[in-house]
Amino acid sequence: DSVIRASGLSRLTTAGRQSFQLEFLGLLTRLRDSGVEQLPNAMRQAFGQYGINKADWDMLRSLQPWRDDRTGAQFLRPHDLIGEPAAIEPGPLFDHRFEVTQKFMNMINAEKEFAIPSVSSRARADALMGSHPGSAGGVITRNMATLKSFSLTLMYMHLNRALNSRLSGMTRAKFTAQLVIGSTIMGALGEQMSQIAHGKDPMDMSNPRFWVKSATRGGGLGIFGDFLFSDVNQFGGGITDTFLGPVLSEEIPKAWNLSLGVPAQLASEQGRQHLSNTYGRQLTDFARLMTPGRSLWYSQLAFDRMVFDEVQAQLDPNYADSFSRAEQRAMSETGQEYFSPPGSGFPPPRAPNLSAAVGGP
């Protein structure tokens, strides 16, 4: 949670949700002079989805918009139908106004969840499969569910709306197309930013494989993107490791190899030689994996070059070969060069070559 806050994601998510709610209220305010028949088709469909009828809309738009003294902005606020708490008089009128307020707020809050998703209770419940925290099954299930609830949330919300909503077939098709195109574009932006954060030049966007990867990365599904190109995912393993989650697939096995697995390797000459050649690299990789905040987008590259590359150079006798293999792997898999190669220190020798994104030299 602290790392997510430090990355800015929590603040960005909160700002996005608040902005969407304000914009929705602003849209209702701009439409207040229109009857139901004059509303845009999309708004009439939304009203129908949430059970808002003509009388409900007429009641809301009859309110005097609330005005912000500082900016002069005006908003129709559904909760103003209820009035000030001190002036509430229980009775049928209050009950009706409360019901209408709930309809509009349900619409705004539900659409806010679609616009700026967070992990839904249903997705988390399905991912945890009824396991109890603290039990052996609960610990295993929670580790396996790490980073998967958000993907399930998107599937439950957007895919369900695309397939099962009460909208017309063409409207659902348009919604699906916009969802796929929008998430792919944002996935492409996220992919290029991730490459630069790792010290690489952007990927060539003229390669169709880049757009397939962007489509899988968009919408929080990036853990599956690398399966289209190699047998290694973002956690370092294959699809089985993705299913198990980072704790069971990486952290525990690496901790075992660095501790209880050492005596078994010392029992043979070949094992001792392998241990001598790889223990420093494994220890550095484990420290990198377990360091909180190491993956922050604004400090990751500096942290890797100034700290972990230097640590590996001290502990790994074959560090130069390891750094060289990383560069060769990037070139062979995606045709990328490092603008900040492993072991080159910080600041980088050059700036990222942004023209590489469009196939430039």
MOCOR-V506353 format. One record per residue. N is the residue number from 1. RES is the residue in three letters. PSI is psi in whole degrees, -180 to 180 (999 if undefined). OMEGA is omega as a letter, one per 20 degrees, with the letter a starting at -180 (NA if undefined). Layout:
n/res/psi/omega
N/RES/PSI/OMEGA
N/RES/PSI/OMEGA
This chain:
n/res/psi/omega
1/ASP/-40/a
2/SER/-40/r
3/VAL/-41/r
4/ILE/-40/r
5/ARG/-42/a
6/ALA/-30/r
7/SER/-16/a
8/GLY/-4/a
9/LEU/-41/a
10/SER/-46/a
11/ARG/-40/a
12/LEU/-42/r
13/THR/-46/r
14/THR/-44/r
15/ALA/-40/r
16/GLY/-42/a
17/ARG/-42/r
18/GLN/-40/r
19/SER/-41/r
20/PHE/-43/a
21/GLN/-43/r
22/LEU/-41/a
23/GLU/-38/r
24/PHE/-45/r
25/LEU/-38/r
26/GLY/-37/r
27/LEU/-45/r
28/LEU/-38/r
29/THR/-42/a
30/ARG/-24/a
31/LEU/5/a
32/ARG/-21/r
33/ASP/0/a
34/SER/135/r
35/GLY/175/a
36/VAL/-40/a
37/GLU/-26/a
38/GLN/-4/a
39/LEU/153/r
40/PRO/150/a
41/ASN/-40/a
42/ALA/-38/r
43/MET/-39/r
44/ARG/-39/r
45/GLN/-40/r
46/ALA/-43/r
47/PHE/-43/a
48/GLY/-38/a
49/GLN/-34/a
50/TYR/16/r
51/GLY/24/r
52/ILE/121/a
53/ASN/-177/a
54/LYS/-43/a
55/ALA/-38/r
56/ASP/-46/a
57/TRP/-41/r
58/ASP/-36/r
59/MET/-43/a
60/LEU/-45/a
61/ARG/-10/r
62/SER/-12/r
63/LEU/152/r
64/GLN/120/a
65/PRO/142/r
66/TRP/140/a
67/ARG/129/r
68/ASP/122/a
69/ASP/-31/a
70/ARG/-43/a
71/THR/-19/a
72/GLY/0/r
73/ALA/143/a
74/GLN/142/a
75/PHE/137/r
76/LEU/120/a
77/ARG/117/a
78/PRO/-37/a
79/HIS/-14/r
80/ASP/-16/r
81/LEU/-31/a
82/ILE/-35/r
83/GLY/-177/r
84/GLU/138/a
85/PRO/-38/a
86/ALA/-21/a
87/ALA/6/a
88/ILE/130/r
89/GLU/112/a
90/PRO/148/r
91/GLY/180/a
92/PRO/-37/a
93/LEU/-45/r
94/PHE/-44/a
95/ASP/-41/a
96/HIS/-45/r
97/ARG/-37/r
98/PHE/-41/r
99/GLU/-43/r
100/VAL/-42/r
101/THR/-43/r
102/GLN/-40/r
103/LYS/-48/a
104/PHE/-40/a
105/MET/-36/r
106/ASN/-41/r
107/MET/-48/a
108/ILE/-45/a
109/ASN/-39/r
110/ALA/-44/r
111/GLU/-28/r
112/LYS/-38/r
113/GLU/-36/r
114/PHE/-40/a
115/ALA/-45/a
116/ILE/83/a
117/PRO/150/r
118/SER/176/a
119/VAL/125/a
120/SER/156/r
121/SER/-38/a
122/ARG/-46/a
123/ALA/-43/a
124/ARG/-40/r
125/ALA/-42/r
126/ASP/-38/a
127/ALA/-36/a
128/LEU/-15/r
129/MET/36/r
130/GLY/11/a
131/SER/156/a
132/HIS/134/r
133/PRO/141/r
134/GLY/-24/r
135/SER/164/r
136/ALA/-45/r
137/GLY/-37/r
138/GLY/-41/r
139/VAL/-46/a
140/ILE/-45/a
141/THR/-42/a
142/ARG/-35/r
143/ASN/-38/r
144/MET/-31/a
145/ALA/-4/a
146/THR/128/r
147/LEU/14/a
148/LYS/-20/a
149/SER/-36/a
150/PHE/-41/r
151/SER/-41/r
152/LEU/-39/r
153/THR/-46/r
154/LEU/-41/a
155/MET/-46/a
156/TYR/-39/a
157/MET/-62/a
158/HIS/-43/r
159/LEU/-39/r
160/ASN/-41/r
161/ARG/-40/a
162/ALA/-33/a
163/LEU/-33/a
164/ASN/5/a
165/SER/166/r
166/ARG/9/r
167/LEU/162/r
168/SER/162/a
169/GLY/-44/a
170/MET/-35/r
171/THR/-41/r
172/ARG/-39/r
173/ALA/-42/r
174/LYS/-42/r
175/PHE/-45/a
176/THR/-44/r
177/ALA/-44/r
178/GLN/-38/r
179/LEU/-47/a
180/VAL/-46/a
181/ILE/-47/a
182/GLY/-45/a
183/SER/-32/r
184/THR/-43/r
185/ILE/-44/r
186/MET/-34/r
187/GLY/-38/r
188/ALA/-44/r
189/LEU/-45/r
190/GLY/-38/r
191/GLU/-44/a
192/GLN/-39/r
193/MET/-38/r
194/SER/-40/r
195/GLN/-43/r
196/ILE/-39/r
197/ALA/-24/r
198/HIS/4/r
199/GLY/13/a
200/LYS/155/r
201/ASP/156/r
202/PRO/156/r
203/MET/153/r
204/ASP/114/a
205/MET/-8/r
206/SER/-10/r
207/ASN/121/a
208/PRO/-30/r
209/ARG/-31/r
210/PHE/-42/a
211/TRP/-31/r
212/VAL/-42/r
213/LYS/-38/r
214/SER/-38/r
215/ALA/-36/r
216/THR/-30/r
217/ARG/-33/a
218/GLY/140/r
219/GLY/18/r
220/GLY/13/a
221/LEU/25/a
222/GLY/-21/a
223/ILE/-18/r
224/PHE/-9/a
225/GLY/-41/a
226/ASP/-14/r
227/PHE/-22/a
228/LEU/-12/a
229/PHE/-23/r
230/SER/-180/a
231/ASP/18/a
232/VAL/130/r
233/ASN/-169/a
234/GLN/-19/r
235/PHE/-10/r
236/GLY/-4/a
237/GLY/-169/a
238/GLY/-161/a
239/ILE/-30/r
240/THR/-41/r
241/ASP/-36/r
242/THR/-41/r
243/PHE/-40/a
244/LEU/-27/a
245/GLY/162/a
246/PRO/-31/a
247/VAL/-50/a
248/LEU/-29/a
249/SER/-27/a
250/GLU/-56/a
251/GLU/-50/a
252/ILE/-48/r
253/PRO/-40/a
254/LYS/-38/r
255/ALA/-38/r
256/TRP/-46/a
257/ASN/-33/a
258/LEU/-12/a
259/SER/-84/a
260/LEU/-19/r
261/GLY/-11/a
262/VAL/-46/a
263/PRO/-37/r
264/ALA/-36/r
265/GLN/-29/r
266/LEU/-11/a
267/ALA/-16/a
268/SER/157/r
269/GLU/-42/r
270/GLN/-40/r
271/GLY/-40/r
272/ARG/-38/r
273/GLN/-42/r
274/HIS/-41/r
275/LEU/-40/a
276/SER/-35/a
277/ASN/-24/a
278/THR/-13/a
279/TYR/-41/a
280/GLY/-42/r
281/ARG/-43/r
282/GLN/-41/a
283/LEU/-41/r
284/THR/-44/r
285/ASP/-38/r
286/PHE/-41/r
287/ALA/-40/r
288/ARG/-42/a
289/LEU/-39/a
290/MET/1/a
291/THR/115/r
292/PRO/136/r
293/GLY/0/a
294/ARG/-27/a
295/SER/9/r
296/LEU/133/a
297/TRP/-31/a
298/TYR/-9/a
299/SER/-5/a
300/GLN/-50/a
301/LEU/-46/r
302/ALA/-41/a
303/PHE/-43/a
304/ASP/-47/a
305/ARG/-37/a
306/MET/-26/a
307/VAL/-66/a
308/PHE/-35/r
309/ASP/-39/r
310/GLU/-40/r
311/VAL/-44/a
312/GLN/-38/r
313/ALA/-29/r
314/GLN/-31/a
315/LEU/-26/a
316/ASP/115/r
317/PRO/-19/a
318/ASN/32/a
319/TYR/-36/a
320/ALA/-41/r
321/ASP/-39/r
322/SER/-44/r
323/PHE/-41/a
324/SER/-39/r
325/ARG/-36/r
326/ALA/-42/r
327/GLU/-42/r
328/GLN/-38/r
329/ARG/-42/r
330/ALA/-40/a
331/MET/-40/a
332/SER/-33/a
333/GLU/-42/a
334/THR/1/a
335/GLY/24/a
336/GLN/151/r
337/GLU/154/r
338/TYR/128/r
339/PHE/-17/r
340/SER/81/a
341/PRO/152/r
342/PRO/133/r
343/GLY/1/a
344/SER/-5/a
345/GLY/-171/a
346/PHE/138/j
347/PRO/165/a
348/PRO/156/r
349/PRO/-28/a
350/ARG/172/r
351/ALA/162/r
352/PRO/141/r
353/ASN/92/a
354/LEU/-24/r
355/SER/-17/r
356/ALA/-23/a
357/ALA/-24/r
358/VAL/26/r
359/GLY/13/a
360/GLY/166/a
361/PRO/999/NA
